[in-house]
Amino acid sequence: SDLPIISSGINAEYGGVSNLALKQKAEQQDSHPSGPASYAVDGNRDGNFGGKSVSHTLAKNGWWKVTLTRQYYVSYIDVYNRMDCCQNRLRNAKVFLDGALVGTIPQVDGQQKYTIPVNKNGQEVKIQATAGDSLQLAEVEVYGGVPLGCGQGVSNLAL
């Protein structure tokens, strides 16, 4: 089931972490005329390509990326697959944060959402297809907050 997102963009069920990717600058290797990169950060998880909310590369093993407004501590990344067809195109896609591999999407038919635990600071999330076909993403949500090491929000309560 979809998690509720309140109007401020903060997901209350996850302790106040925000979807940092929402409406941010997205790019992809190339674009199907009806599947620009921005569709994967438009806030719409609809996995039906006809709904005009699924990004779509033309290139085989294409890539997609979103650049956050600054460095953030990324807790996890939720990747939502296209569901009306072609689910296998996401199989074994690699997820990177600032060029470092943070996960691989296992892709199971019938499953739309894949959560990649990250727990690292970073600014650019990139997804690289490896299944030999185009890359299609219904939504990419990057959850996190203020970067660790910035002196905010972390204190040793035992002292």
C-alpha positions in Angstrom: 0.0 0.0 0.0 1.1 3.6 -0.6 2.4 5.5 2.4 0.7 8.7 3.1 2.6 11.8 2.2 1.6 15.0 3.9 1.5 18.4 2.1 4.9 19.5 3.3 6.5 16.5 1.5 7.5 14.8 4.7 6.5 11.2 5.2 5.2 11.0 8.7 5.5 7.3 8.9 9.3 7.4 8.5 10.2 9.7 11.4 10.1 12.9 9.4 12.6 12.2 6.5 11.7 13.9 3.3 11.6 12.7 -0.3 14.6 14.8 -1.4 14.2 13.9 -5.1 10.7 15.3 -5.6 10.6 17.8 -8.5 14.5 17.9 -8.6 16.6 18.0 -11.7 16.5 14.6 -13.4 18.3 13.5 -16.6 18.6 10.3 -18.5 20.8 8.9 -21.3 18.2 9.7 -23.9 14.4 9.9 -23.9 11.4 8.2 -25.4 9.2 11.1 -26.6 6.6 10.2 -24.0 9.0 9.4 -21.2 11.2 12.3 -20.1 13.4 11.9 -17.0 11.4 14.3 -15.0 8.4 11.9 -14.9 10.3 9.7 -12.3 10.4 12.6 -9.8 6.9 14.1 -10.4 5.4 12.6 -7.2 3.2 10.2 -9.2 3.9 6.5 -8.6 1.5 5.4 -11.4 3.2 2.5 -13.1 1.1 2.7 -16.3 3.1 4.2 -19.2 -0.1 5.7 -20.6 -0.5 7.7 -17.5 2.3 10.0 -18.5 4.3 9.5 -15.4 6.9 6.8 -16.4 10.4 7.9 -17.5 11.7 5.8 -20.5 15.1 5.7 -22.2 15.5 4.5 -25.8 19.1 3.2 -25.2 19.6 -0.4 -24.1 21.1 -0.5 -20.6 20.3 3.2 -20.3 20.8 5.3 -17.2 18.7 7.8 -15.3 19.8 10.2 -12.5 18.6 12.9 -10.2 20.7 15.6 -8.7 19.6 16.8 -5.2 19.9 20.4 -4.3 22.9 19.7 -2.0 24.6 16.9 -0.1 22.2 15.0 2.1 22.3 12.0 4.4 20.4 9.5 2.3 18.6 6.9 4.4 17.1 4.8 1.6 15.9 5.0 -2.0 12.5 3.7 -3.1 12.4 2.8 -6.8 8.9 2.2 -8.4 8.8 0.0 -11.6 6.6 0.3 -14.6 3.7 -2.1 -14.1 1.6 -2.2 -17.3 4.3 -4.3 -19.1 8.0 -4.8 -19.3 8.7 -5.2 -15.6 11.8 -7.3 -16.3 13.6 -4.3 -17.8 14.4 -3.2 -14.3 16.0 -6.6 -13.4 19.4 -6.3 -11.8 19.5 -2.5 -12.4 22.3 -0.9 -10.4 21.7 2.0 -8.0 24.5 4.5 -7.3 25.0 7.4 -4.9 27.7 9.8 -6.1 29.2 7.0 -8.3 29.3 4.4 -5.5 27.2 1.3 -5.9 24.6 1.1 -3.1 22.3 -1.6 -4.4 20.9 -3.8 -7.1 17.2 -4.1 -7.9 16.2 -7.8 -7.8 13.0 -7.2 -9.8 10.2 -9.6 -9.1 7.2 -9.8 -11.5 4.2 -8.1 -9.8 6.2 -6.1 -7.3 6.3 -2.3 -8.0 8.4 -0.9 -5.1 12.0 -1.7 -4.3 13.7 -0.2 -1.3 17.4 0.2 -1.3 19.0 1.0 2.1 21.8 3.5 1.8 22.8 5.4 5.0 25.4 7.5 3.4 25.9 11.2 2.4 25.5 12.0 -1.2 23.9 14.3 -3.9 23.5 12.3 -7.1 21.4 9.1 -7.4 21.9 7.2 -10.6 20.1 4.1 -11.8 21.8 2.0 -14.6 19.8 -0.7 -16.5 21.7 -4.0 -17.1 18.9 -6.2 -18.5 19.7 -5.4 -22.1 16.7 -3.2 -22.7 15.5 0.4 -22.1 15.2 1.8 -18.5 11.6 2.7 -17.4 10.9 4.2 -13.9 7.5 5.1 -12.5 9.1 7.0 -9.6 12.3 7.4 -7.7 12.1 8.6 -4.1 15.2 9.5 -2.1 14.6 9.7 1.6 16.9 11.4 4.0 17.8 14.7 5.7 20.7 16.9 6.9 24.1 15.3 6.1 25.9 13.6 8.9 29.0 15.5 10.0 27.3 18.9 9.7 27.0 19.3 13.5 23.2 19.3 13.4 20.7 16.8 14.7 23.3 14.4 16.2 24.3 14.5 19.9 25.6 12.0 22.4 22.9 11.8 25.0 25.1 9.5 27.2 27.5 12.4 28.1 
